[in-house]
């Protein structure tokens, strides 16, 4: 059996369904489906895949996860005794595909000598499990008891649920209070697992901390032992096809077993690949580490936070933060969300201060650590002191430390602290609900303590630590309350050092490090991150392409220069070093342990480009060394070295400019290379255009040069799409004269021809991998060209009949099909006439 038979068939269904789903309904139901590489990675994490398998896939979609799991069972040498697959799905559009996936799954398992059966429930997984649900509801047949599922694999829907919703009520009846549907799915699925059963899920990271998910965390961790957590370094990686900006993790946990070590892996991209030799699914840039369970779920933590330090550097950040042990109660301080909820006090809000009002502070009033009030904006600047509002206002005295409850996704720091020194007029002050306020019994504190506290919160150390357990952009008071702080004595000392002048980040961090220097050996883990960031800056300046502007390439450059975290850019060396020693160097000095399979990624996706860009030299000691020699090595080129050692000095820009004058950057070289490789197309009018290279563009060229002269002789080209530039050619004015005005080129067919002799518009789709004129596409094009004066003819073009065969059942009636490998033939799909428009 081919490895692609199951999972990639389901992935085709996923891609097709995704285009058909109503975007509003898709968003409302949290329907973000799993692509095949990620599905295979999830399936690879299960430890036990023998015996009698009973798999649950709640919210199954088109069955991508179930297919990936079944594919693994069929591929493994020792087959399970039997396999039962149970899926839940409510989206009618997916049901037909899901049924097809389950049928294929059963057929493939039986072909692999695995007795298999499937069961599909077309109902809501959560509502099915209200308090009147029966314990044996998952039994294979009425009245049969069950010992529970052995495996759960899931990508549950992500959707907030209100306290009055039927889902919230069903979950409450089931014994859990939670505000998001995905944690409800997880809780109910875990309840249906047998002892020793395994759960693998891809879910948002947000449940790992914060007050809203605390009841769920406590219940989940009481039942399940975490075994593996995978972190995506980029928010848009896991569901990039759906353009979802969400911090997701993949977790593997086992029910009812003693906690042990936890494996933590990371990857920047979602390009997982199956290795048939090791039966593993790994990403090209995957890092990995094992940590004790207690460093992930700390014993005695009342909040049950799940702390994810994805590398040794982050673990050292945790250890460094642990040196601060004071709670806010120890400091006689509190933190509260701003007490003024403006929509409840609408009658008292004032755009500007006037008699009887006091200042009302919003997040917008705080910029760069200072207060700007009053401010011209939509929000009010003041609040009238009435009998109703008085109870929500605090005494305007002392110094308050303020942080915003919400930060932008690309904010440099997650926690941004400012000081309000009670210097605005009035005896009272209002803090709006989107602020977190540090105070002492609703009054301010001394300047030194406030400045010391703000300095601590604004430090790089706190930022790195906070991001490790806070998986979203909301900064809750509960999260800040859970932090441990420097003692009152240290806060006062830091406040005195900071003074009243505005500090830059380096000065803030130096104050923190000076205090930590008295408690540690001086090993600052943040220096490692600083060097990585600086190496990235160097690579961008040298003109490496975007694909090499990543942490892996930065670490490679640091290894080539033998630059350790505590080193300086003007004290570099030029060692000759191989790929494995480079990976060893990053592990020993920068705490990044890459998986063994990433050796080729270092070689092909970093070192190859460094050599081509002139940044490094391959085998400088023996240029004719055989390609596969174990002695193969690299060295920074003399020209690049001369420039790089000036980084951070006054000579940097000057030497960089001189270098770039003589050394064309790789990005520029590749841009020329792409231009040279463009596919030239001469239009019937004699104009020549160039399309992005690839099979799709080659087929477009054949449509214009082979199809058009045969079946629409003398036609003019109105539009040509291009995968790179999106539009290769567009006679927009001429199309408008024909009655068609288009706002979005992305909805256009690949080629539009005007056959003047017949006054027809031929709408042609070029299909090399997906996208024939099916019923949906036919309707889309008909709507887009509904005002057209010429008649409309719909054509799907394929490179050959083999690819056409994959799509025969999808092609719409009353359309034409042309294959480039048989250019003189045209295939007509039903209808009244051959090659002509319909009413």
N, C-alpha and C positions, 0 to 999 in steps of 0.2 A: 504494500500500500504506500502511495506517495504521502510524504509528510504534509503536503498542502491540501489534501483531499477534503478534510473536514473544516479546519479553521478558516481557510481561505474561501471556501464556498460560503460559509456564514458571513465572512467579511464582505463578500460581494453583496449579499443581502443587506448588510448594515449600511453600506455606502448608498445603495439604491433607496433604502427606506429613509435615510437621513435627508435626501433631497425631496422626498414626498411629504414629510411631516410638516404640519403647520408650525412655523417658527414660534408663534405665540403659545400654542398648546405645548410644544416641545419645552419651552422655557418654564411654563406654568407647572408642568409635571416633572421637571428636572430630568428630562430624557437625554442623557449624554452617553452614547454607546461606545463600547470598547473596541478599538481597532485590533487587528490580528496579532501584531507583535506584542502588545501589552497583554492581550488575553493569554497568549502562550506563556508569558512570564508569570502571570498569576497561577496558571495551571502547574507550572514547574515547581512551585513552592511547597506543595503537599509532601509530607514525609512518608506516609503509608498509603500505598496504592495497590494493596493485595486484598485477598479475601473477598467478602461480599460487599461491594461498593453500593452505597445509597447516597446519591448526590442531590442537594437542593440548590436551585438557582432562582431565588425570588427576584422579581423584576427582571426577567430574562431577556427582554428585548427580542432580537432575532435569534438568540441562542449562541452568541459568539463565545461566551465563557464555557458553556456546557460543551460546545464543539471542541474547544481547545483542550479541555480536560479529557474528553473521550479520545481525542487524537493521541494524547500522551499515553493513555491506557493501551491503545492499539499498537503503539510503537515500542513499548517497553518489552524486554525479553521475557520476563515472568508475568504472565497475564493474570488478572484477578479471576476469582471463581465465578463472579457474576457482577452485573452493573445495572443499577436502576437510576433513571434520571427524572427528577420531578422539577417542573418549571412553572412559574407564575408570571402572567403578563396580562395587562388590561388594555393596551393599545391595539385596537382592531387592525390597524394598518400593518402591524408586525405579526399578527397571528398566523397568517398564511406562510410567511417566511419561517416563523418559529416551528410550525408543524413540519415544513420541509426539512429544516435543520435536524429536528428530532428523528425524523424518518431516516435521514442519511446517517445520523449518529448510530441508530440501532442497526442499520444494515452494515455499516463499517465494523461495528463491534462484533457482530455475528460472523462477518467474514474473517475477523481476526481471532476466531474461536472463543469469543467472550459472550456468554448468554446475556442478552440485554433486553431491557424494556424501558419505555418512556411514558410519562404522564404529564399532560398539560392542563393547568387550571386557568381558565380565562376569567379571573377574578382578582380583586384587590387583596394583596398579601396581608396587609395590616388589618383591614376590616374583617377579613376572614378569621382573624385571631382575636376577636373580642372575647368577653368573659363567657359567652355561650358556646364557644368553640370546643369541640370534643378533643380529648387527648389523642385519640387515634385517627385524627382527621387526615393524617398523611399515610395511613395504611394502604397497602396495595389491595384494595377491594373492601367492600363493606364489612364491618364487624371484625376485621382482623386487627390485632394489636401490633404495635411496632416498638422497636427498641431505640428509635431515633435515627437520624441521619448520621452517616459516617463522615460526610464532607459537605461543606457549604462553600460555594464560590459566588461572589456577588459584586455587582456595581449598582448599589441602590440609588434610587432617585434622590436628588438634593433639593429639598424644598422646605421652607419654614412653614410650620403649622401653628395656627392660632390656638389659644387655650380653649376656644369654644368649638373647634372643628371636630367632626366625627372621628378623624384619625387620632386626635389627641385623646378623645374619650376612650377609644378602643385600646390605646396604649396604656392609659391610666388603669383601665380594667385589667390589663395584662400585668400590671405591677411596675410600670416605669413612667416617670414624668420627664418628657424631653421636648425640645422646641423645634427639632428638625426631623424630617421623615427618614433620613439615612440612618440615624442612630436608632430609630424605632425598628427599622428593618433589621439592623444588626442584633438588637436585643431579642427580637422574636425568633430570629434564625438560630441564635445561640441556644435559646431555650429548647429548640427542637433537635439540637445535636446530642448524640449519645456521648457517654463518658469516653474520653479519649478521642472524640471526634474533632476534626480540624476545620477551621474557618480561614479562608483567604478572601480578602476584600480590598477594593480600591475605594477610598472615601476621603472627604476633606480632612485636613489636619486639624480643623478648628475644635474637634471634640477633645483634643489632648490637654486643653487647659480652659480656664474661664468658669464662671459660676453657672452658666446655663446648662452645661453638660456634666456638672459634678455628679448628680444622681446616676446618670448613665455610666460614667467612668467607674464609680464605686461598684455598681452592680456587675458591669462587664468584667472588671478586673477580679472580682470575687469568684467568677465562674471560669475565666479563661487565663491561660498563661501565655504571654507574648513570646514568640520565637523569632520572628523576622519582621523588620520594618524597612521599607524602601522609601527613600525621599527623592523627589524630583527637584533639582536645583532651579528649574524654571517653572513659573506658574502656568505657562501656556503649553506645556509639553504633553501632559497625559491625554487631553482631549483637544488637540490642536485643530482637528477637522471641524470641531464645533465652535472654535474661537472662544474657549472657556478660559477665563483668567482666574484660576483657583489653585490654592496650595493643596495638593493631594498627596496622600501616602498610600502605599500598599502594605497591608499587615497580614501576618500569618500568626494564628494563635490556636492553642489546643485546650480542650475542655477538661477540667478536673485533674490536671497533672501538676506536679510540683514545678515552680518556676526554675529555670536554669539560665544559661547565658542567652543573650539576645544578639542576633546578627543584624547589623545595620548596614545597608548598602545605599549608594546614591548614584544617580546618573543625571546628566544634563538633558539629554535627549531621550526619546522613547523608542530608539532604534534597537530593540531587543532582537536577538537572533538565536535560533535553536542550534545547539551543538550536538549532533547525533553521537559523537564519540563519548561525551561525558553525560549526555541526557540532561543538559542544563540549558537554560535560556538566559543569556547575559547581554548587557549593553556594552557598546564599544568603549565607553568611558566610565565604566562602573568602578566605584571604590567600595571597599568592604572592611568591616571590623567587627569583632565580637566584644561584647561588654557584659559585665555582671548585671543580673536583673535589677539589683538594687540601685544601679546608677540610672536606670530608666524609670522605674517606679520606686521612689524613695520610701523606705520603711518609716511609718509614723507620719507621713505627709497628710494632713487633714483634708487637703484638696484633691489628693490622688492624681496629681499632674503626671503626664507622660512626657518625660524629658528625652529628647532625641538629639544626642551629640553625634553628628554624622562622621566626624573624624577626630583624630587625637588632639588636634588644635582646639576644637570645640570642647573636648573633655577637659583640657587644661584650663579653659575659660571657666568651666563649671567649678573646678577645684579652686581656682583663684577667687571666684565669687564666694566660695564657702568660707573664706577667711573673714568675711564680714558676717557677724552673727546676730546683730541687734534687730529686734522687731520694732515696729512702729510704737507698740505699747511700751517697750523698754525706753523709747525716746520721748515718751509722753506726747506722742503725735498721733493723728488720725488721718485717714484719707476718705473723702466722700465725693460722690458725683455732685456737680453743681445742683443746688436745691431748687432753682427757679426753672419750672417747666412753663415756657412762655405761652403755649396755647391755652393753658389753664388760667392764665392771668391776663388775657387779652385786653381787658378794660383798663388795666393799669400801665400798659406799655406805652412808651413815648419815644418818638423818633429822635428827639433831642432833649437835653436837660431843660427843665423849667422849674419854677417854684413848687416845692412839695415832692420832688423826685430825688432819687439817688442813682449813681452809676449802675448800669447793668452790663456785665462783661460777657462777651461771646468769644469763641475761638478766633474769630476774625480780628479781634482787638489785640491779639498777641502775635507779634512779628519779630523774629531775630532776638528773642529773649526779652523784649521790652513791650510796654503797653502803649498802644496808640488809641487814645480816647479823647473826645468823641470822634467818630469816624463816619464819613459819608458812605452809607451802605443801605441795603434793604432792611437789615435787622435794626431793631431799636437800640438806642444808646442809653436809655434811662427807664426807670420804673417808678411809678407813683407809689408812695408809701401809704397804703390803705390798710384797713382792718384785715382784709383778705391776704394782702401780699406781705405784711409785716413779719409773719411767722417764718417766711422763707428767706429773709434777709439777715445777714450777719453783721457783727460789729466791725466797723472799718478801722481796724487797728493792727499794728504789727505787720509782719511780712508773711505772705502766703506764697506757697510754691504751686504753680499751675502746670498741668499737662493736658493736652488735648485727648479726648476719648477716641477720636478717629484721625488717622494719618493717611495721607495719600499713598497709593500702592508703590510709588517710586520715591517716597521720602527717604532721604539719606539715613535718618535715624528713626527708629520706631517710637522711642520715647523722647519727646522734645519738651524740656522743662523751662519755664519762665518764672520770674519773681514779680509779684504785685506788692508794692510797699505801702499800701494804704495812703497813697499821696493824692488820690482824687477827692473832690469835695464831698462832704456829708458825713454823718455819723454811722451810716449803714452802707453796705455794699451788696450787690446781687451777682451771683455766679450762675450762669445759665447751665442747663443740664448736660451740654456736650463738653463740659470741662471736668477734669478731676482736680480736686483741691486738697492739698496737704495743709492741715491746720492743727491748732491746739484748742480744743473745746470751742470751736467755731470762732476762734480769734487767731491772729497771726502769731508768728514766732519771732525770735531775735534775728537781726540781719545776718549774723555770722552763721547761725544754724541753717537759715533759709538758703544762703549762698552755698554753704557746704553741701546741702541736700541737692540743690539744683546742679551743682558741679558733678556730684556723683551720678545723678540721673542722666546727665548729658554726656557721660563718658562713653568711649568706644567699648569699654569692658561691659557695661550694663547693656548697651545696645546689642552686642554679640550674644550675650547670655539671654536677653529677653527674646530675641528672635528664635532661639532654639526651642522654646516651649510655647511661644505664641505664634500660631499658624495663620493668623489673619491680621488685618490692619486695625482692629479695634483694641484699644488699650483700656482694659477694665480696671476699675478700682480694686477688684479682687486680686487681679494679677499683681498690681503694685503693692497690695497689702501682703502678698505672699513672699515678696522679695525680702532678703535680709540686708541690713544697712550697716554702715560704719557706726561706731559708738558716738555718743553725743560729743565726747572730747575730740574725736577725729573729725567729726562734721564741723565743729567750731574752728579747728585748726585749718581745715581745707577752706572754709569760708574766709578766714583771715588772709590766707595766701591768695585766694582768687580776687579779693578786693572788690571794688565797684566798677572797674573797667571791664568792657566786654572782652571775653577771651576767645581765641581761636581754638579749634579742636585739639591741636598739638599741646597747647598750654593746659587745657583741661585734663588731657590724658597724663601729662607729666605730673600734675598735682596728685592724681590717683596713684600713679606708679611710685611716687616718692613715699606715700604712706605704705603701699604694699611692699616696698623695698625693705622695710623694717620687719616684715613678717615672712618673706620668702627668700629664695636664693637669687632673686632677680631675673628669673627666666620668664620673660613676658611673652605669652602666646600671641598677643596682638601684633608683635613685630613680624611674625610669619605672614599674617594676612596683609600687612602693609607692603611687604616685599612682593607678594603675589600681585597686588594691585599696581605697584610700580612697574613690575615686569610687563603687565598688560599694557600699561601706558607706553612703554618702550616699543613693544611690538606694533601697536597701532601707529606710532610715529614712524616706524620703519616701513610701513605700508603693507603689512601682511593682510591677506584677505580676511573677511569676516569669519569664515569657517575656522580660522586659526586664532581668532581673538577670544580665547577661552582659558580656563584655569590650567588645563593640561599643557597647553603650549607655554603658558607663563612659567610653570614649574620646570618644563624642559629647558627653557632659557636660563633659569636660575641654576640648574644643574650644570649646564654647559659653561657657566661662568664661575662655578663653585662659590656661589653667593648664598651664605647661610642667613637666617633671620636677623642675627645680630651684626652681620657684616655691613660694609659700606660699598657704594657703587664705584668709588675710586680705588678700591682695593680688590680688583678682580684677577682671575687667572684664566688660562685657556687649556684645561685638561682635555685629553682625548678620552672619550667616554662612549660606551655602547648603550643600547636600549635598556637592557636589564639593569645595569648600574644606574642609569638615569631614574628608573622606577624605584630602585633601592634608595637613591638619594632623596627623592620626594617623600618616601615613607619615613626615613630616619630624621630628616630635618624639618619637614613641613607637615608631618602627620597624615599624609594622604597615601593610603594603601590601595593601589589599583589591583583589580582582579587580574589573574595571570593571562586571561584571554585578550587583555587590552594591549599586549606587546605590539601586535600588528597595527593597532590604532595609533600608538605613539610613532611607529615607523612610517605608516602611510598617510596619516592625517596631520602630522606635525613635522617630523624630521624631513620628509620628502619636500615639503614646502619651504622649510628653512634652507635646505640646500639649493633649491631652485631660485630662491630669493637672494642668494648670496650671503645669508646670515651665517650659515654653517658650511663646513667642507666635509665631504664624505671620504673616509680613509686617507687623511692627509699624509700619514706615514707610509702608505703603500697603496697608491691609487688603483693599481691593477689587481687588488685583492679580490678573490672570487666573491660573487654576490652573497652566497650562503655561508660565508666563513664566520665561525664563532668569534673571530677577532675583529669583525667589522666595528668601526668606531666613527665618531663625529667630533668636530672641533669648531669653535666659533671662528669665523673668518677674520683675518687681520683687519680688513676694512671696517667690518661691523664692530669689532672689539674696540677700535680706536674711537668710534663714535659713542658707544654705550658707556664707556668708562667716564664720560663727561656728563652723564645723566645727573640732574639735580644741581649742576653748577652753572655759572654764567656763560660758559662756553658751549653748553648743550645745543641751543638752537642754531648757533653759527655752524658748528661741526655737523649737525644733522642736515642743515640745508646744503652744505658742500657735498655731503655724502649722497644725498638724494639727486643732486645735479648729475653726478657721474653714475649712479646706480639706479636703474629703473626699478621701481617697486614691483613686487610680484603681482599685486592687485592690478597694476597698470599693464603688465605683460599679459595677464590672463584676459583683461578686457580686450586687448588687441587680438589675442588668440580666438576669443569668442567671435569677434568681428570677422576674422578670416574664415571661421567655420560656418558663418551664417549661410542659410540656404537661399540662393538667388532665384527669384521668380520674375519672369518677364510677363507683364500683363498684355492682353490682346491689343491695347492701345499703344504698346511699345514702352510703357514705363516699367522700370525695374525696381523691385522691392527686395528686401532681405529679411528672412524669417529666422527665428531662433532655431538652432540645429536640433534635430530629433525626428523620430518616426512620424509624429503628428504633422510637422511642417513639410516633410517629404510627401505625405499624402495630400496635403493642401496644394502643393506644387503640381502633383499629378492631376488633381481635380481641374486646375486651371489649364494645364497643357494637354491633358489627354481626354478628360470628360467633356469639357466645354466645347472644343472644336467638333466633337462627334455628335453630341446630343443637343447642343445649343449654339450652333455655328454663328459667328459674328456677334456673340453676346458680349456685353461689357461687364467688367468686375466692379460691383458697387461696394463690397466690403470683404476684407480678409482679416481674420483674427490671428493672433500670434501668442503663443504660450509665454513668451518673454515680455514683449511690450504690450500685450493684451490686444492692441490694434495694429495690424500691419499696413492696412490701407482702408480708407473710408471716404466714400463720396457722399458725405452727409447731406449736402444741399440737393443733390440729384434725388436721393431717397425721399427727402422732404417734398420735392416736386411731385413724387409719385404718391404722396399722401401718408407717408410714414415718418413720424418723428420719434426718435428713441432717446431715452434719458440714460439708460444703463447699457454700455456695450457688453457687459458680462452676460446679458440675456440673449445676445445676438447669436445666430448660427455661425459656424466657422467660415463659410463662404456664402456670399449673396451675389448671384448673377442676374442681369437683366437681359432676357432674350427678346430683343427688339422686334424681330420678325413676327413673333406670336404675342408680344406684349405680356410676357410671363416674368415673374420673379422666382428664381430657383433658390430655395433655402436649403443649404447643404451642410450636413454635419460630418466632420472628419473623425472617424472612430478607429482608434488604435488600441484603446484599453477599456473605455466606457463611453456611454452617451449617445446611443442611436436615437433616431426619431421614434420614440415609443409614444404611447397614448398621451402621457403627461406632457412630453416635450412637444408633441403635435399641438396640444391645446395651448401651451405657452407661446409657441410661435404664431399660432392663429390669432391669439389675443394681441401680441406685439405688433403684428402686421395687419390688424383688422381694418385700418383705414386705407390700405393699399388699393390703388386704381388698377394695376396689372393683376392678372390671375396669379395664384400662389401654387407652386409645385414643391413638394417636400421630398428631399433626397438624403439617404444615408450612404456615405462612401466608406468602404472598408479596404484595407491594403490587400486582403486576399479572402478566399471563401472559407478558409479555416477559422479566421476570426469572426467572419459573418455568422458561421454556424453556432457560435456561443450565444448569439443575440436573436436568433430567428423567432423565438417565441415572444420577444419583447417588441418587435418592430410593428409600428402602427399600420393598420389597413389604410388604403388610399394614399400610399407613399411609394417611392421608388428606391431601389438599392443598386449601387454600382460597386464593383470590385476592381481595384487597380490591376490585379493580375489577369483579368479578362476584360480589358478596356473597351472591347467592341460590343459587349453585352450589357443589357440593363434588365433588372428583375423588377416586375411590377407586383405589388401586393394588393390584389383584389380591386374593387371599384369599377366604375362604368367605363373608364377610358385608360389608355396607356400613355403615360407621360403627358399629363395635362392637369389644369387646375380643376377643383371641385367647388361647387357653390357653398 
